[in-house]
Amino acid sequence: MDCLTRHESDIFFAKKFKSIEQALQSGTVLGVGAHPDDLEIMAAHGILRCHASSTENFVGVTCTSGSGSPRTGDYANYSDDDMVALRREEQRQAALLGDYAAMLQLGFPSAAIKTSLNPEFLTVLKQVIEETRPQAIYTHNLFDKHKSHVSVACHMIEAVRQLSFQPKMFVGCEVWRGLDWIGDHNKICLSIENTKLVDQLISQHRSQTAGGKNYAEATLGRMLANATFYDSSSVDTSSHQWYAVDYLPFLTNTDLSTSDYISQAIDQYRQDQLQQLID
């Protein structure tokens, strides 16, 4: 696998496996995020699903090094290289705490994946998907505010399409923009039960949570808000929820473009909201 030979990559797998290949093949849930700590925010539902199971295993992929993250306090004078090394170790610690089968940190520069589809990056993603063949895939959503997140989503959609692989679940999850505005018929609500573990997982990324961004509290707050404000006419069915959009239409309709997917959702939102108005 190319990701095993790239010198920028960092490969971790649980001790119960004899090799990274065995760890990947055990994976039933695959999470692919742009930066260290994205998985613990975005794919918490998948991580918890595997953590609570004796038969499922989570495989995580972080695509970029996150060298350009904001920093202050104890980390104010850290160089980009210092941050790369620190965030790599923090991601490993999160993987240990979350009992991931494997954690692949690919180390691609953000600039290398943001302008167009990167053949090398696409090849690596396809190899990971082929090796894992997961039942469920969690990645970023196309409506995200962060360019790197959207780029990862585009690469993942293309990678799964090129493989003609059909997971049971393929979703794009919120991070740098909520999905509460998406119509309920287009939205997937992921119930989050073990919020204590979510807090602990995100808190492993101390360079972020103590370095200028309180991601743990913000994530748990959004989970609570999603559950509370989901339906005004009934009581809450879960205490915390995370929102996602369904990417399976990209696999059943190979003519569907990412721009059409976005346009259709926005047009539907516009139509739904206009119907709420009164003269």
N, C-alpha and C positions, 0 to 999 in steps of 0.2 A: 504493500500500500504506500502511495506517495506521501501520505501524512506521517508515516513512520520514518521516512528518510529525510524530510525537510528539517534543516538544522534549526529553524525557528519554532518547530513544534515541541510540545511538552506532552508526554504520554503517561497517564496514570491508569492503573487497573487494580481492582480489589484483590487482596491476597488469596482469596478462595479460588482464584482462577490461575491456571498455569501460564497463560500467555494473553497478550492483548487481543489476539484473534479469538480466543475462547471467550474472553469477556464480552467482546462485541457480539459474538454469535448468541450469547445468552440474552442480549437486550431485547426487551419487548416494547420498550418506550424509548424514543429518541428525542432529545431536546437539542435544538441548534440555535444558539444565540450569538449576537454580534460581539459582545464584550464580556469580560469577567464580571459576574453578578447578575447578568441578564437572565440566566437560566433560573436562578433562585427566586427572581421576581416573576418572570414570564411563565415558566413551566412548573410552578409550584404544584399544580394539580397533578401533573405526571410524576413528579418526584415523590409526592405523598402517596400516590397510588402504588408505586413500587415499594416504598419504605414500609407500607403496611401489609405487603404481600410476601408470601413465601415462594411464589412461582414467577413473579415478574421482576425485571431488572431495568434500571434506568441507565442509559448511556447519554452522556453530555458532550456537546461540542461547543467550544467557544472559538469564534472565527478570527477575531483580531486581538491584538495585545492590550488595547485600552490605554496606550501610552499618553494620550492627550487628555486624560481625565482632569477635572478641576481639583485643586489641592490647596489646603490651608492648614493651620495649626502644626501638628507634629510632622506633617508631610509637605509643608510649604516650600522647603528647599530641596525636595526630591527631584532628581533629574528624570527625564522620560525613561531612561534605561533602569533607573532605580524603581520607578513605578511599574514597569513591565515585570521585573523580577518579583516585586512584592505582590502584585495582583495575581501573578501566576501561582504563587504559594497560597494566597488566600483562596483561590479557586480550588486548589487541591484539598485544602482543609474543609471547604464546603462539601466537596465530593466525599470525603471521608465521613463527615457528619451525616450526610444524606444517604450513605451506603450505596453510592453509585457503583455500578459494575465497571464502568470505565469513564474517564474524563480526558477528552482530546482537546488540547489548546493549540490551534493551528498557527497563530502568530502572523497572519496576513496583515499588512498595513491597510488601514481603512481606505486610503487613497487608491489602493490596487483593486478594490471591489466596488467602488462607488460610482464610477462613470459609465461602465458597460459590463456585460457579462464577461467574467474573467475565466478563460479556459482552464487554467491550472486549478483555480478555486473550485470550479464546477466539477472537475475530474475528482478532486479529493472528496467532495461531498457525495458524489455518486458512489465512490468506493466505500465510504462509511455506510451509506444506505444499503448497498449490496451486501456488505459483510454482516450488517445488523438485521436487515429485513424486519423492521419493527412493526408491531400491530398499530402503534400510535406515534404520530410525529407532532411535536410542538415547535413552532418557530414564531418569528415576528409577523405582525400584520401589515398589510399594504397601506393602511391609513395612518401609520405611525409618523410622528413628527421628525424622527431622527433618520437622516439619510442612510447611515450605515445599516440601520434596522431594516429599512425598506429594501436595501440592496441584498441583504441576506435572504429576505423573503423571496425576492425575485429569483435569486440563484437556487433556492430550495425548490420552488415550484418547477423551475426548468429541469433541475436534476431528477426529481421524481418523475416528471413527464418523460424525459429521455430514457429512463429505465423501464418505462411502462409498468411501474410498480404500483400496487393498489393496497395501501394500508387501510385498516378499518376506520382510522381517524387521522385527519391531517388538518391542523388548525393553525391560525395566525393569532397570536395573543397580544393583548395590550401591554404597553410599557410607557412610551413617551407620547401618549395621547389615549384617553379613555375611549371605550367603545360603547358607552351608554347610549349614544345617539343613534346607533345602528338599529334598524327595525328589529323587533323581537323575533320575527320570522327568519331573519338572517343572522341572528346572534346565538352563540352557544354559551350557556351559563355553566361554569365549572364550579362546583361546590368545594369550598376549602374548609376542611374540618380541623386539622392539626395546626392551628395558627402559631402555637408555641414553637414548633419546629421551623415554620416559615421564618419567624423572627430570628431564630438562632442561625439559620442558614444565611440569611441576608447579612446578619451581624458578623459573619466570618470575614466579610469584605470590609474590614475596619478602615482601610485607606479611603473608602468611599463614605461610609456612614459617619465616621468621625473626621473626615477630611473635607467637609463642606456640604454634604448631602445626606439628609436623614431618610434614606431609602426604606429602612425597616418600618418606621412609623407611617410613612407615606403609603407604602404598599398595603399594610394592614388597614389603614384608613380607607383606601379605595375599595378593598375587599368588603369592608363593612358597609360602605356607602352603596356599593353595587347591590348587595343583598337587601338593604333597607329600601332603596328607591326603585327597585326593579318593577314592582307592581303596587300601584296605589290602592287597589281594590281587594287585596287579600293580605293575610298575615305572611310573614317571612317563612319560607320553607327551609332556609339555611341561614346561618349567622353571618357567613362570609362567602362571597362569590368573586370569581375572576371571569372576565369576558373574553371571548374569542370569536373569530369568524371561520367559516368552513371553507377549506381549500379543495375538497373533493370534487366540486364542479370543474376544476381545472383538469382533472383526470378523466372525467366522463365526457367532457366537451373540449377536445384538443384545439378547437378554433377560438376558444375564449381567451382573449388577451387580458393582461393585467390592467390595462387602461380601461377596457370595457367593464371589467369586474368592478373597478372603482366607480366608474360613471354610473353603472346600474344601481349601485348602493346609494350614491348621492342623489340620483334621480328619484329613487324610491323614498328617501328621506324627505326630499322636497315635496313630493306628492302627498305623503302622509301628513306632513306638517301643514300644508295648505288646507287640507281637509279639516283641520282642527279649527280653522278660523270661522268666525261668524260675521255676517254683514251688519 
